Amino acid sequence: MARAVTTRRKSLNTILAWAVGLLIFFPILWTILTSFKTEAQAIASPPIFLNFNWTLENYAIVQERSDYMRFLWNSVIIAGGSTILGVIIAVPAAWAMAFVPSKRTKDILLWMLSTKMLPAVGVLYPIYLLFIRLGLLDTRGGLVVVLMLINLPIIVWMLYTYFREIPGEILEAARMDGATLKEEILYVLTPMAVPGIASTVLLNFILAWNEAFWTLNLTAVDAAPLTAFIASYSSPEGLFFAKLSAASTMAIAPILILGWFSQKQLVRGLTFGAVK
Amino acid sequence: MGRIQLKSVTKSFGDVQVIPPLDLTIEDGEFTVFVGPSGCGKSTLLRLIAGLEDITSGSIDIDGADATDVPPAKRGLAMVFQSYALYPHMTVRKNIAFPLRMAKLDQAEIDKRVEGAASVLNLTDYLDRRPGQLSGGQRQRVAIGRAIVREPAAFLFDEPLSNLDAALRVGMRLEISELHERLATTMIYVTHDQVEAMTMADKIVVLQAGVIEQVGSPLELYRTPRNLFVAGFIGSPKMNFIEGPEAAKHGAQTIGIRPEHIAVSETEGEWSGVVSVSEHLGSDTFFHVHETGLAETITVRADGEVGFRHGDRIHLTPRADVIHRFDAQGLRIE
């Protein structure tokens, strides 16, 4: 029997959910609001919520001081490139683990995930040195590779869970029908896993977009993405909250919009396999 | 052509040997059925022939050529799976065309063959639908269509009818038999249902624990089962087995008598017992008889008009010419 939920209980739950949602969203809302204030209003005490002179001045100054489009483009290339490269590598890996499992498959998966537990700073020094040696510092290509490696375990895991849902007999049918391994993956597995691949791509694009540690440490000017763009406003000459907020808003806007439109796929992707 | 020869084939998963050394020849054009209880290795054997599993030792010849290390795609065999295994993202047309596309045939030829298969299988009106929009029987036909367009050396069927309801199963059974008549291509068919085996096969291979118990035509297996297992497996209702003094009378450890070979009478007969359950099928009646002193239950198949009921005492007479005799090892005594 389904649990009976009273109307009162329902409205209480709704209010609670909204409260938690707003609490989580509040910093972002505050950042957006602050971006429309003057510097004086931004640090006013007590804080001003809505009753201030709305201005676009900060955005104008930010755009004048630094070329937003260049940072945006770098973000797109780095996040997009690392995601695409990651998926290309992860699809065959996940295929092998899902359809030709060995005794050690589970261990390998756990080991891959365990690399995510390692503090990134632990490998910063070797990677930094490698980048110097290979001339990859402040290049988009270098960042694409590093971010791909950072997110690869998650991509493989997600694809693996998706592939596990696909009946192996269908792939065997393809093999019987004369498909080579490449054709089997290209014409049968991938199209069937499109929803899963889409949510994997989305999530990893967002993760790569938001990644700050490596992008800040391995870039300077040429390859600097939006994270560096924000960071440049917490400047040594003092904190300019309104401008910092404007820069932050500009940096998170694209991914916020993307996330909003793809929330259905994202939720599905994150809960996939939980319920059959 | 499709002559398939297994020579000393074995298969182990880890340390467990599921198929001990096995030899079998399937002649060109023959309808061979692998039958046995679940877990007897019949599906594994089919998958070895298909190449979906690697054999552990021995060899497999297809049309005289060693195919042991040939990948499934190159063996020239087509397979129909229990779950149909259709490509859910493709239309029926694309599903059937898939093997031809993989064979890099030109589009005109593909269209011709797909249309041909569709008309044979009554699928013409469904060509632009997706598998999800079809009934179980239609999906099964698409799976068969996908197999026949390739014009394979042999068809492999892995329990293709077990997901269908009873009425549809009988219909599809006939369709597959007709298809075999028309194409005259080798077919290997796996089932746990001895009725399917009896009705469709030219040759039945009875398997138990990976071992071939007997190979023969349906009637050979019915008339002269080689051992107790085959005797009990082939035929429905199951053969009655009687041990003890009654068997000794015939010079055997165990005797077997089929339910249809026992005559019933109200008044006289060799044995007697009490009816515990009577199952009326209309055409036949099955009596389950207790208290015979021979075995726990003796099953008797009688005419549909015979109307004994629970608790009635009846008399049974076996037909002497069709009593099967088995020795202590369970092997047939001629």
Contacts between the chains, C-beta under 8 A, distances in Angstrom:
chain1	res1	chain2	res2	distance
A	167	B	83	6.2
A	167	B	85	6.9
A	169	B	81	4.8
A	169	B	82	7.6
A	169	B	83	5.2
A	169	B	85	4.1
A	170	B	85	4.8
A	170	B	86	7.6
A	170	B	87	6.5
A	170	B	88	7.8
A	172	B	52	5.3
A	172	B	72	7.7
A	172	B	79	7.7
A	172	B	81	7.3
A	172	B	85	6.9
A	173	B	79	7.0
A	173	B	81	6.1
A	173	B	85	3.9
A	173	B	86	7.7
A	173	B	87	7.7
A	173	B	146	7.7
A	174	B	87	7.6
A	174	B	98	7.5
A	175	B	52	6.9
A	175	B	71	7.5
A	175	B	72	4.7
A	175	B	73	5.7
A	176	B	50	6.3
A	176	B	52	7.5
A	176	B	72	5.4
A	176	B	73	7.2
A	176	B	77	7.0
A	176	B	78	6.4
A	176	B	79	4.4
A	177	B	73	7.5
A	177	B	78	7.8
A	177	B	98	5.3
A	177	B	99	3.8
A	177	B	102	5.6
A	177	B	146	6.8
A	177	B	150	7.4
A	178	B	73	4.4
A	178	B	74	7.7
A	178	B	99	5.4
A	178	B	102	3.9
A	178	B	103	5.6
A	178	B	150	7.5
A	179	B	73	6.4
A	179	B	98	7.8
A	179	B	102	5.0
A	180	B	73	6.8
A	180	B	102	8.0
A	183	B	102	6.2
A	187	B	98	7.7
A	188	B	87	6.0
A	191	B	89	4.6
A	192	B	87	7.5
A	192	B	88	6.5
A	192	B	89	5.6
A	194	B	89	7.9
